[in-house]
Amino acid sequence: MTNDESFIKALNLSYFYLKFRPRTEKEVETYLQKKAEKFRFEQKIIERVIQELKEQNLINDQNFMNWFVEQRSSAKPKSRFVLMVEMMRLGVDKNLINNYFENHPIEEDDLAYKALSRRWHQWSNLPRLKRLQKATAFLSRRGFSFALIRKAIDTLEKK
Protein backbone atom coordinates (compact mmCIF):
# COMPACT_ATOMS: atom_id res chain seq x y z
CA MET A 1 0.00 0.00 0.00
CA THR A 2 1.19 3.49 -0.73
CA ASN A 3 1.26 6.14 1.97
CA ASP A 4 -1.89 7.79 0.60
CA GLU A 5 -3.77 4.49 0.51
CA SER A 6 -2.61 3.72 4.04
CA PHE A 7 -3.69 7.17 5.22
CA ILE A 8 -7.14 6.79 3.68
CA LYS A 9 -7.54 3.28 5.13
CA ALA A 10 -6.48 4.47 8.61
CA LEU A 11 -8.77 7.50 8.36
CA ASN A 12 -11.73 5.32 7.37
CA LEU A 13 -11.02 2.94 10.25
CA SER A 14 -10.95 5.93 12.59
CA TYR A 15 -14.26 7.26 11.28
CA PHE A 16 -15.81 3.85 11.91
CA TYR A 17 -14.38 3.75 15.44
CA LEU A 18 -15.65 7.25 16.21
CA LYS A 19 -19.10 6.45 14.88
CA PHE A 20 -20.28 4.79 18.10
CA ARG A 21 -19.26 7.35 20.71
CA PRO A 22 -16.76 10.17 21.23
CA ARG A 23 -13.21 8.98 21.87
CA THR A 24 -10.06 10.40 23.39
CA GLU A 25 -6.93 10.92 21.37
CA LYS A 26 -5.29 8.06 23.24
CA GLU A 27 -8.16 5.68 22.48
CA VAL A 28 -7.96 6.41 18.76
CA GLU A 29 -4.19 6.09 18.75
CA THR A 30 -4.33 2.72 20.54
CA TYR A 31 -7.02 1.51 18.15
CA LEU A 32 -4.99 2.52 15.11
CA GLN A 33 -1.85 0.92 16.48
CA LYS A 34 -3.72 -2.38 16.77
CA LYS A 35 -5.01 -1.99 13.22
CA ALA A 36 -1.53 -1.03 11.97
CA GLU A 37 -0.36 -4.59 12.62
CA LYS A 38 -3.01 -5.99 10.28
CA PHE A 39 -2.96 -3.28 7.61
CA ARG A 40 0.76 -2.48 7.86
CA PHE A 41 0.76 1.28 8.17
CA GLU A 42 3.45 3.23 9.97
CA GLN A 43 3.39 5.45 13.04
CA LYS A 44 3.67 8.51 10.75
CA ILE A 45 0.34 7.58 9.19
CA ILE A 46 -1.28 7.26 12.63
CA GLU A 47 0.04 10.67 13.65
CA ARG A 48 -1.22 12.18 10.39
CA VAL A 49 -4.67 10.66 10.88
CA ILE A 50 -4.88 11.92 14.46
CA GLN A 51 -3.88 15.41 13.32
CA GLU A 52 -6.55 15.29 10.61
CA LEU A 53 -9.20 14.15 13.09
CA LYS A 54 -8.22 16.96 15.46
CA GLU A 55 -8.55 19.50 12.65
CA GLN A 56 -12.02 18.12 11.89
CA ASN A 57 -12.78 18.37 15.65
CA LEU A 58 -13.64 14.68 15.80
CA ILE A 59 -11.01 14.18 18.49
CA ASN A 60 -11.13 16.73 21.26
CA ASP A 61 -10.37 15.62 24.81
CA GLN A 62 -12.15 18.67 26.26
CA ASN A 63 -15.36 17.85 24.40
CA PHE A 64 -14.93 14.21 25.38
CA MET A 65 -14.76 15.15 29.07
CA ASN A 66 -17.94 17.22 28.79
CA TRP A 67 -19.73 14.30 27.14
CA PHE A 68 -18.29 11.70 29.52
CA VAL A 69 -19.24 13.52 32.73
CA GLU A 70 -22.71 14.26 31.37
CA GLN A 71 -23.25 10.62 30.44
CA ARG A 72 -21.97 9.28 33.75
CA SER A 73 -23.95 11.80 35.77
CA SER A 74 -27.20 10.88 34.09
CA ALA A 75 -26.79 7.13 33.56
CA LYS A 76 -24.50 5.84 36.31
CA PRO A 77 -23.77 8.58 38.84
CA LYS A 78 -20.28 8.25 40.26
CA SER A 79 -18.05 10.39 42.44
CA ARG A 80 -15.63 12.94 41.11
CA PHE A 81 -12.69 10.70 42.07
CA VAL A 82 -14.04 7.72 40.10
CA LEU A 83 -14.76 9.93 37.09
CA MET A 84 -11.19 11.25 37.21
CA VAL A 85 -9.75 7.73 37.36
CA GLU A 86 -11.92 6.55 34.47
CA MET A 87 -10.92 9.52 32.31
CA MET A 88 -7.23 9.03 33.07
CA ARG A 89 -7.61 5.36 32.12
CA LEU A 90 -9.08 6.50 28.80
CA GLY A 91 -6.02 8.68 28.19
CA VAL A 92 -7.14 12.17 29.16
CA ASP A 93 -4.33 14.29 30.63
CA LYS A 94 -4.53 14.70 34.41
CA ASN A 95 -4.02 18.49 34.22
CA LEU A 96 -6.87 18.75 31.71
CA ILE A 97 -9.10 16.76 34.06
CA ASN A 98 -8.20 18.90 37.08
CA ASN A 99 -8.90 22.08 35.09
CA TYR A 100 -12.22 20.66 33.97
CA PHE A 101 -13.39 19.94 37.53
CA GLU A 102 -12.20 23.34 38.74
CA ASN A 103 -14.31 25.03 36.05
CA HIS A 104 -17.22 22.55 36.22
CA PRO A 105 -17.74 21.50 39.83
CA ILE A 106 -20.15 18.62 40.26
CA GLU A 107 -22.61 18.26 43.11
CA GLU A 108 -21.55 14.92 44.54
CA ASP A 109 -24.27 14.90 47.18
CA ASP A 110 -26.90 15.19 44.43
CA LEU A 111 -25.22 12.42 42.46
CA ALA A 112 -25.09 10.14 45.51
CA TYR A 113 -28.76 10.80 46.22
CA LYS A 114 -29.69 10.22 42.57
CA ALA A 115 -27.76 6.93 42.40
CA LEU A 116 -29.20 5.64 45.66
CA SER A 117 -32.79 6.72 45.03
CA ARG A 118 -32.95 4.40 42.02
CA ARG A 119 -32.09 1.40 44.19
CA TRP A 120 -33.73 2.40 47.46
CA HIS A 121 -37.13 0.91 46.64
CA GLN A 122 -35.53 -2.52 45.99
CA TRP A 123 -34.34 -2.64 49.57
CA SER A 124 -37.50 -1.23 51.18
CA ASN A 125 -38.63 -4.62 52.57
CA LEU A 126 -35.26 -5.38 54.16
CA PRO A 127 -34.51 -4.75 57.82
CA ARG A 128 -33.06 -1.28 58.41
CA LEU A 129 -29.51 -2.49 59.16
CA LYS A 130 -29.36 -4.67 56.03
CA ARG A 131 -30.76 -1.81 53.92
CA LEU A 132 -28.11 0.56 55.29
CA GLN A 133 -25.36 -1.97 54.59
CA LYS A 134 -26.49 -2.45 51.00
CA ALA A 135 -26.83 1.30 50.42
CA THR A 136 -23.41 2.00 51.91
CA ALA A 137 -21.74 -0.74 49.89
CA PHE A 138 -23.46 0.42 46.68
CA LEU A 139 -22.42 4.06 47.03
CA SER A 140 -18.90 3.25 48.22
CA ARG A 141 -18.38 1.13 45.07
CA ARG A 142 -19.25 4.24 43.13
CA GLY A 143 -16.57 6.19 44.98
CA PHE A 144 -18.62 8.36 47.31
CA SER A 145 -17.26 9.33 50.72
CA PHE A 146 -18.92 8.09 53.89
CA ALA A 147 -20.18 11.59 54.71
CA LEU A 148 -21.97 11.81 51.35
CA ILE A 149 -23.31 8.28 51.76
CA ARG A 150 -24.69 9.12 55.20
CA LYS A 151 -26.31 12.31 53.88
CA ALA A 152 -27.97 10.47 50.96
CA ILE A 153 -29.26 7.70 53.22
CA ASP A 154 -30.61 10.19 55.75
CA THR A 155 -32.40 12.11 53.02
CA LEU A 156 -34.01 8.96 51.62
CA GLU A 157 -35.00 7.66 55.06
CA LYS A 158 -36.86 10.91 55.77
CA LYS A 159 -38.96 10.51 52.62
ChimeraX attribute file (.defattr): number of C-alpha atoms within 10 A of each C-alpha:
attribute: neighborCount
match mode: 1-to-1
recipient: residues
	/A:1	10
	/A:2	8
	/A:3	12
	/A:4	10
	/A:5	11
	/A:6	19
	/A:7	20
	/A:8	14
	/A:9	18
	/A:10	24
	/A:11	20
	/A:12	13
	/A:13	16
	/A:14	21
	/A:15	14
	/A:16	10
	/A:17	16
	/A:18	17
	/A:19	11
	/A:20	8
	/A:21	9
	/A:22	19
	/A:23	23
	/A:24	21
	/A:25	21
	/A:26	17
	/A:27	18
	/A:28	23
	/A:29	19
	/A:30	14
	/A:31	16
	/A:32	26
	/A:33	18
	/A:34	12
	/A:35	17
	/A:36	17
	/A:37	10
	/A:38	9
	/A:39	14
	/A:40	12
	/A:41	21
	/A:42	15
	/A:43	13
	/A:44	11
	/A:45	20
	/A:46	24
	/A:47	14
	/A:48	14
	/A:49	23
	/A:50	22
	/A:51	14
	/A:52	14
	/A:53	19
	/A:54	14
	/A:55	11
	/A:56	10
	/A:57	11
	/A:58	20
	/A:59	22
	/A:60	17
	/A:61	22
	/A:62	15
	/A:63	14
	/A:64	19
	/A:65	22
	/A:66	12
	/A:67	15
	/A:68	17
	/A:69	21
	/A:70	13
	/A:71	12
	/A:72	14
	/A:73	22
	/A:74	12
	/A:75	11
	/A:76	14
	/A:77	25
	/A:78	23
	/A:79	24
	/A:80	20
	/A:81	13
	/A:82	15
	/A:83	20
	/A:84	19
	/A:85	14
	/A:86	13
	/A:87	20
	/A:88	14
	/A:89	12
	/A:90	14
	/A:91	18
	/A:92	22
	/A:93	15
	/A:94	13
	/A:95	8
	/A:96	14
	/A:97	19
	/A:98	12
	/A:99	10
	/A:100	14
	/A:101	14
	/A:102	10
	/A:103	9
	/A:104	11
	/A:105	9
	/A:106	14
	/A:107	11
	/A:108	18
	/A:109	18
	/A:110	15
	/A:111	23
	/A:112	27
	/A:113	21
	/A:114	18
	/A:115	22
	/A:116	20
	/A:117	16
	/A:118	9
	/A:119	13
	/A:120	18
	/A:121	11
	/A:122	10
	/A:123	14
	/A:124	10
	/A:125	10
	/A:126	12
	/A:127	9
	/A:128	12
	/A:129	9
	/A:130	12
	/A:131	17
	/A:132	19
	/A:133	10
	/A:134	16
	/A:135	21
	/A:136	21
	/A:137	14
	/A:138	17
	/A:139	25
	/A:140	17
	/A:141	11
	/A:142	19
	/A:143	18
	/A:144	24
	/A:145	16
	/A:146	12
	/A:147	10
	/A:148	20
	/A:149	24
	/A:150	18
	/A:151	15
	/A:152	23
	/A:153	21
	/A:154	13
	/A:155	12
	/A:156	14
	/A:157	11
	/A:158	6
	/A:159	5
